[in-house]
């Protein structure tokens, strides 16, 4: 989400947070990544200057200035004055093994951005979140917001040893059978932006396919409405995961 304002306008922390990373990134100029707890991150790019003394590991309060808006970018020329803006994201984090995944997927390309590469951040729509928060006030819940996003598809993952379910336990739907027999995989509901909106542990007895990934269901109307991530495709009367979809799941389960 790009928010336009005059260059030099103060950028404020939307909620209490800890600075995860701060610096000049090739892809977005001067940038800051904040950790708001429970795995929720926010990112700010194209900044002019950082608040003096701000550094990775520092804590900031809600409403505290963290930077000033600017026009820094990934090109030799700055963003034009009339296009000055701050790029603002609200994210979930995919995998702390991103660098390992990246080396396998892009063996000949340098990893300039590290774990804060945009591929490793799942974007939530800030505009929808802010509107919902304004409408609901103190009743607003970011977790509920995620859980009630329109579902694009469900995928069965025959793997229980990846970090996402542990990082976001609030998205897990209890399954007594998996609790009794042990978790052998997960059923993951994804929205159109590939955000896991529900994660259900599955026991081995529930996993009918031997494949690592099994496309369980697709919301055709949602795919027609929001096809941008190209996670699934229709072959005749059947749906299947695309290469993009499989690549994303490889990162999610790295």
C-alpha positions in Angstrom: 0.0 0.0 0.0 1.5 3.4 -1.0 0.5 6.4 1.1 1.2 9.8 -0.5 2.2 12.8 1.6 4.7 15.6 1.3 8.3 14.6 1.6 9.5 15.0 5.2 6.2 13.9 6.8 6.7 11.9 9.9 6.1 8.2 9.7 4.7 6.8 13.0 4.7 3.3 14.4 1.1 2.0 14.2 1.5 -0.1 17.3 4.1 -1.0 19.8 6.9 -3.0 18.2 10.5 -4.0 18.1 12.7 -3.0 15.2 13.7 -6.1 13.3 15.7 -4.5 10.5 16.6 -1.0 9.3 18.8 0.1 6.4 19.1 0.9 2.7 17.7 -2.0 0.7 18.4 -2.4 -3.0 14.7 -3.0 -3.8 13.0 -0.2 -1.8 15.5 2.4 -0.6 15.6 3.3 3.1 13.4 0.7 4.8 12.3 -0.4 8.3 10.8 -3.8 9.4 8.9 -3.8 12.7 7.9 -6.8 14.8 4.5 -6.3 16.6 4.5 -9.7 18.3 2.7 -12.9 17.5 4.4 -13.1 14.1 2.8 -9.8 12.8 5.2 -7.5 11.0 5.0 -4.1 9.3 7.3 -2.7 6.6 8.0 0.9 5.5 10.0 1.7 2.4 11.3 4.7 0.3 12.0 6.6 3.6 14.2 9.8 3.7 15.7 9.6 7.1 15.4 7.3 10.2 14.6 8.7 13.7 18.0 9.2 15.3 19.1 6.3 17.5 16.7 3.9 15.9 18.4 0.5 15.3 17.6 -3.2 15.1 16.5 -4.5 18.5 15.1 -1.1 19.7 11.5 -0.9 21.0 9.1 1.7 19.8 5.7 2.8 21.2 2.5 3.2 19.3 2.5 6.6 17.6 6.2 7.1 18.0 8.0 8.6 15.0 10.3 6.1 13.3 11.3 8.0 10.1 10.4 10.7 7.6 8.8 10.1 4.3 11.1 10.4 1.3 11.8 9.2 -2.2 14.6 6.7 -2.0 14.4 3.8 -4.3 16.2 0.9 -6.0 17.3 3.1 -9.0 20.0 5.7 -9.3 17.3 8.4 -9.6 15.1 9.1 -6.6 11.3 8.8 -6.9 10.0 12.1 -8.4 8.8 14.8 -6.0 5.2 14.6 -7.0 5.2 10.8 -6.4 6.7 11.0 -2.8 5.1 8.3 -0.7 5.8 5.6 1.9 5.3 2.0 0.9 3.5 0.4 3.9 2.9 -3.4 4.4 1.4 -5.6 7.1 2.9 -9.0 6.8 3.1 -12.6 8.1 6.5 -14.2 8.0 6.9 -17.4 5.8 10.1 -19.2 6.8 13.2 -18.6 8.7 14.9 -21.0 6.3 14.4 -18.7 3.4 18.1 -18.5 2.5 18.2 -22.3 2.2 15.2 -22.3 0.0 16.5 -19.4 -2.1 19.8 -21.2 -2.8 17.9 -24.2 -4.1 15.4 -22.1 -6.2 17.9 -19.5 -7.5 21.4 -21.1 -7.3 23.0 -18.5 -9.6 21.4 -15.4 -8.2 22.7 -13.5 -5.1 20.4 -13.2 -2.2 20.5 -9.4 -1.8 17.6 -9.1 0.6 18.1 -11.9 3.1 15.1 -13.1 5.0 13.3 -9.8 4.5 12.9 -10.5 0.8 9.3 -9.8 -0.2 8.9 -13.4 -1.3 9.3 -14.3 2.4 6.6 -11.9 3.5 2.9 -12.6 3.1 1.0 -9.3 2.6 -2.3 -8.5 4.2 -4.3 -5.6 2.7 -3.6 -2.6 5.0 -6.5 -0.7 3.6 -9.0 -3.4 4.5 -7.4 -3.8 7.9 -7.6 -0.1 8.7 -11.2 0.2 7.5 -12.2 -2.9 9.6 -10.4 -1.5 12.6 -12.1 1.9 12.2 -15.5 0.2 11.9 -15.1 -2.2 14.8 -13.0 -0.1 17.2 -11.8 -2.0 20.3 -13.6 -5.2 19.0 -11.2 -5.5 16.0 -9.0 -8.6 16.0 -6.3 -9.0 13.4 -6.4 -12.8 13.9 -10.2 -12.8 13.2 -9.6 -10.7 10.2 -7.2 -13.3 8.7 -9.4 -16.2 9.6 -12.4 -14.6 7.8 -10.7 -13.9 4.5 -12.2 -15.5 1.4 -10.7 -18.9 0.9 -9.1 -19.7 -2.5 -8.0 -23.3 -1.9 -7.1 -26.0 0.5 -4.0 -28.0 0.3 -3.0 -31.2 2.2 0.7 -31.1 3.1 2.3 -34.4 4.1 4.9 -32.8 6.3 4.7 -31.9 10.0 8.2 -30.5 10.4 8.0 -26.8 9.3 7.9 -23.7 11.4 4.7 -21.8 10.2 2.2 -23.7 12.4 4.5 -23.2 15.4 4.8 -19.5 14.7 1.1 -18.9 14.2 -0.7 -21.3 16.6 -3.7 -18.9 16.6 -4.5 -20.0 13.1 -4.6 -23.7 14.0 -8.0 -25.5 14.1 -7.9 -28.3 16.7 -8.2 -31.9 15.5 -8.6 -34.5 18.3 -7.6 -37.4 16.1 -4.3 -35.8 15.2 -3.8 -34.9 18.9 -4.3 -38.6 19.7 -2.4 -40.3 16.9 0.2 -37.6 16.3 0.5 -35.0 13.5 1.7 -36.3 10.2 0.7 -33.3 8.0 -1.5 -30.3 7.7 -4.6 -29.2 5.8 -3.9 -25.5 4.9 -6.6 -23.1 3.7 -5.0 -20.3 1.6 -6.5 -17.0 0.5 -5.8 -15.4 -2.9 -2.6 -13.9 -1.7 -1.3 -17.2 -0.4 -1.9 -16.3 3.2 -2.7 -19.4 5.3 -6.0 -18.5 6.9 -6.6 -21.8 8.6 -4.2 -24.7 9.5 -5.6 -28.1 10.6 -3.3 -30.8 11.8 -3.9 -34.2 10.2 -3.1 -37.7 11.5 -1.5 -40.3 9.2 -4.8 -42.2 9.0 -6.4 -39.0 7.4 -3.8 -38.6 4.7 -5.1 -40.6 1.8 -2.4 -39.5 -0.8 1.3 -40.3 -0.7 2.1 -37.1 -2.5 3.8 -34.3 -0.6 1.1 -31.8 -1.7 -2.5 -32.6 -2.5 -4.9 -29.9 -3.8 -8.0 -30.7 -1.8 -10.4 -28.0 -3.0 -10.6 -24.8 -5.0 -13.0 -21.9 -4.7 -13.5 -21.2 -8.4 -15.3 -17.9 -7.9 -12.4 -16.6 -5.8 -9.8 -17.7 -8.3 -11.7 -16.0 -11.1 -11.9 -12.8 -9.0 -8.3 -12.8 -7.7 -6.0 -14.8 -10.0 -2.9 -12.7 -9.5 -0.8 -15.2 -7.5 -1.6 -18.0 -10.0 -1.5 -20.7 -7.3 -3.9 -23.0 -9.0 -5.1 -23.7 -12.6 -7.9 -25.6 -14.2 -7.1 -28.5 -16.6 -10.3 -29.5 -18.2 -12.7 -30.2 -15.4 -9.9 -30.7 -12.8 -7.9 -28.2 -10.7 -4.2 -28.5 -10.0 -1.4 -26.6 -8.3 0.7 -24.5 -10.7 4.5 -24.3 -10.5 4.0 -21.0 -8.6 1.8 -22.8 -6.1 4.3 -25.6 -5.6 7.2 -23.2 -5.3 5.3 -21.3 -2.6 4.5 -24.5 -0.7 8.2 -25.5 -0.9 9.1 -22.2 0.8 6.3 -22.5 3.4 7.4 -26.0 4.4 11.2 -25.4 4.1 
